[in-house]
Amino acid sequence: MQFLKKTWSVIKRVIFNKYLLVLLVFGVYVTFFDQHSFLQRWESNRKLKQLEKDYNYYQDLIKKDKEELYRLQHDDKYLEKFAREHYHMKKSDEEIYIIKD
């Protein structure tokens, strides 16, 4: 019985400690309710990572398009191949047949 009384008095002192209560309330406020809460920071970091992935994807796409543009401007055979494949162009003495499945 004496042990329970001592344990209860220690627990009561810890629970009703004003510094601990203030720290606990501050922690809850900062985690959930503050303008710069941890939850909003986590969401912002997730969005930032997604935007960085998108940025890298578009940089790669720009690089590929620049390479293709350079080839189209400087390689006549590639230009002819590109025109035939994408715009169905032909020479004056050729016949083109488009077969659809």
C-alpha positions as CSV (number, residue, x, y, z in Angstrom):
1,M,0.0,0.0,0.0
2,Q,2.8,2.4,0.8
3,F,4.4,1.6,-2.6
4,L,1.2,2.7,-4.4
5,K,0.9,5.9,-2.4
6,K,4.5,6.8,-3.3
7,T,4.0,5.8,-6.9
8,W,0.8,7.8,-7.1
9,S,2.4,10.9,-5.6
10,V,5.3,10.7,-8.1
11,I,2.9,10.3,-11.0
12,K,0.7,13.2,-9.8
13,R,3.8,15.4,-9.5
14,V,4.9,14.6,-13.0
15,I,1.4,14.9,-14.6
16,F,0.6,18.3,-12.9
17,N,4.1,19.7,-13.4
18,K,3.5,23.1,-15.0
19,Y,6.6,22.9,-17.2
20,L,5.6,19.5,-18.6
21,L,2.1,20.7,-19.3
22,V,3.3,23.8,-21.1
23,L,5.7,21.7,-23.1
24,L,3.1,19.2,-24.0
25,V,0.6,21.9,-25.1
26,F,3.3,23.7,-27.1
27,G,4.2,20.4,-28.8
28,V,0.6,19.7,-29.8
29,Y,0.1,23.2,-31.0
30,V,3.3,23.2,-33.1
31,T,2.5,19.8,-34.6
32,F,-1.1,20.4,-35.6
33,F,-2.2,24.0,-35.4
34,D,0.6,26.3,-36.2
35,Q,0.9,28.0,-39.6
36,H,4.2,26.2,-40.1
37,S,3.2,22.9,-38.5
38,F,5.1,19.7,-39.0
39,L,2.3,18.3,-41.0
40,Q,2.4,21.2,-43.5
41,R,6.2,20.9,-43.7
42,W,5.9,17.2,-44.5
43,E,3.3,18.0,-47.2
44,S,5.5,20.8,-48.7
45,N,8.5,18.5,-48.8
46,R,6.4,15.8,-50.6
47,K,5.2,18.4,-53.2
48,L,8.8,19.6,-53.6
49,K,10.1,16.2,-54.4
50,Q,7.3,15.7,-56.9
51,L,8.2,19.0,-58.6
52,E,11.9,18.1,-58.7
53,K,11.0,14.8,-60.4
54,D,8.8,16.7,-62.9
55,Y,11.6,19.3,-63.5
56,N,14.1,16.5,-64.2
57,Y,11.7,14.8,-66.6
58,Y,11.1,18.0,-68.6
59,Q,14.8,18.8,-68.7
60,D,15.4,15.4,-70.2
61,L,12.6,16.0,-72.7
62,I,14.1,19.4,-73.6
63,K,17.5,17.8,-74.1
64,K,16.0,15.1,-76.5
65,D,14.1,17.7,-78.5
66,K,17.2,19.9,-78.9
67,E,19.1,16.9,-80.2
68,E,16.4,16.1,-82.6
69,L,16.2,19.7,-83.7
70,Y,19.9,19.8,-84.3
71,R,19.7,16.6,-86.4
72,L,16.8,18.0,-88.4
73,Q,18.7,21.2,-89.2
74,H,22.0,19.5,-90.1
75,D,21.2,16.0,-91.4
76,D,19.3,16.0,-94.7
77,K,18.7,12.2,-94.7
78,Y,17.2,12.4,-91.2
79,L,15.1,15.3,-92.3
80,E,13.7,13.3,-95.2
81,K,13.1,10.3,-93.0
82,F,11.3,12.5,-90.5
83,A,9.1,14.2,-93.1
84,R,8.1,10.8,-94.6
85,E,7.2,9.2,-91.3
86,H,5.4,12.1,-89.7
87,Y,3.9,14.1,-92.6
88,H,3.5,11.4,-95.2
89,M,5.6,13.4,-97.7
90,K,6.8,11.8,-100.9
91,K,8.9,12.4,-103.9
92,S,7.2,13.4,-107.1
93,D,7.6,9.9,-108.8
94,E,6.6,7.8,-105.8
95,E,3.3,6.3,-104.7
96,I,2.5,5.9,-101.0
97,Y,0.0,3.4,-99.7
98,I,-1.2,3.8,-96.1
99,I,-2.4,0.5,-94.6
100,K,-4.4,0.7,-91.5
101,D,-4.9,-2.4,-89.3
